[in-house]
Amino acid sequence: MQRRSFLKQAGSGAAVLGAVAAPAVVHAQANLRWRLASSFPKSLDTIFGAAEVFAKQVSAMTGGKFTISIHAAGELVPAFGVVDAIQNGTVEAGHTAPYYFFGKDETFAIGCAIPFGLNSRQMSAWMFEGNGLKLMRDFYRGFNIVNFPGGNTGAQMGGWFRKEIKSLADLKGLKFRIGGFGGKVLERLGVVPQNIPGGDIYPSLEKGTIDAAEWIGPYDDQKLGFNKVAPNYYYPGFWEGGPQLDFYINQKAYDALSPEYKAIVEAAASHAHVEMQAKYDARNPAALKQLVASGTKLHRFPKDVMDTAFKEAMAFYNELSGKNPNWKKVYEDYSKFRTDQNLWFRFAEASYDDFMQAQKF
């Protein structure tokens, strides 16, 4: 009887301690509301959707205590105003393509995609297992930003052209919508690059304000209707072999998070990162079939275009290394990693892909 009485009393004491301790745990994780500015329109469920996936995961992992409202390009800030808004604390977070902001510093582009750069798997390897994340965070610290990889489209298509590109000469004077940094290389080939947000591309192409436009790939391009105003679809998008999107977070807002919330933000970003490319890889095949069936003409860029673009890109990077110390620091590591990755990929990966893609099932 005495033993049973003791256990009963001990159990009651534990319950009391639990009742006291529980509120402390709850209050340690305060309710939090953030706003995230996207650089993309809501109509693109893949790329805009990554921010929604991120926010959903953060809310789910915190029991709804940490919520993030997602705002499409133009709702809070313009598509290309995301960095300024985060840097100044106007919003706590953003989701964007870093190369949009190469005008602030060319090094932004390395965190997304540069012509003849890493493919998507190599980019993730550099970020998570190489020095990529560390180097880019060191760079972004100067802009009051903490970055997390936030998706990848995989290698992109080369865009939609009103007229065929049969040689390098056909690029001379071409008004081409190309996102950010890639335009700097194409400019050296005689192209006149136009940096236009995704939502404004179709009317510009339809009105003839531009002669050609690239966006991402079949699924998104079909949704935006580019095939209706330009019949020639080129590949590959050599300026975007593995473009990574980023979640940018204001440094002060991030530093104010508890360790648990920081871990949740990181996990949610990684989930969104993986899911975005899975969506593109799953949806692009059917979209490409539909585009071709509706009259789209597929073309591979001529060899002289590829060869000259590669030569000019490498020369451009060397020039930047000579005048931009931020670029030099990050690109040297990136370039070495690219060399090692391509040495490996040319054997198992590339040979397997080459064989399998030639088979008929």
Phi, psi and omega in degrees: 000318181295321180296314180297322179295320180295314180298322179296317179293319179297319179297320178296321179296318179297322180296319179296316179299320179297321181294327179285321186286324187305311180300329179297321179292316180299312184290340179294333179251090185289154173297138185217138179232123178241160171242137179240127178261123178264154175267009189234155178282155181295337183296340181265093186293341180281300187279317174293324183298336180299322178293324177293320176299315179302309182297320180297318180293318179299316180295316182296320183282349178246012180061031178082008182277336180240107182243147180231119177273137184256131183235124181293164178306130178094343181287311177253315179219159177296163181307320183263014179254008186296314182297314179300319182295320180286316181301322182271356180080015177296322172230159181277333187212166177209162175226120190203176172260112185308327184292349175300337190250025180297340178295334176284320177190130183301339183296335176308321186298325182297330178286357180235284178196141172234152180307132180060041179262203182288148171279180190295319179293320179293324180295317178295322179297317179295320182292308190271331183241344174264208182262005187303308184296319179297313182294317181291324177292324175299319180292313183293339179303329178290348179247012178065036185233141168248130184250150173225132175308132187226039176122161176208141182271347192079177181302133184264167174281164184271356173110177185251130184233139178293322180240157179292147175253100184266341178200175180303326182299332182288350178273345184299122177078002182290125177274106191238120174287114177221132186290118168060236195295326180303330179297332180295326178281315180295332176300326180287349177260003180100359178286149175255095185290145178234119181264096186239132177301154184308318184290346183255000186290312185303308180298327179293320179288321180295319181280350181084012176296330175233158182264339183202161180206141171242149174230274181226285183195186189308314186296308180289320182298322178293319179298326181275351172078021184298329181296342181282341184237356178209114189277341187262119186247116186256156177211158353272164173279082188295347178274353181219070180286339180193060186292123180263132171273160180228147163267121176258135180233134177303131186303315181295318180295320180292316181298333181281349180288150173289161177304323180294316180292325176298317179296323179293317177301315180297315181294319180295320178296317180297322178297313180295324180302312181289318186293325181300310182292326176302319179295314180297315182296328180282329189259338182296320183303312181296321180295320180295319178301316181294321179296314180295319179297332181270004174114000178295136180256119180273135178222144171266140178302138178302153183298323181293331176292312181297313183297315182291320179297319179297314180299316181291324179296313181297322179294320180297317181295322177296321178296317180296322179298333181280345184231349181235102182298329177297312178301311183304315182298313183282317185293325179301316179290316179302315183296317178296318179297319179300317179300313181294320180295316181291330175298320179284312186297333182294339182268273187296306186295304186295320182291323177295312180300317182299317180292311185296323183285350176266354182274158176242124184254000000 
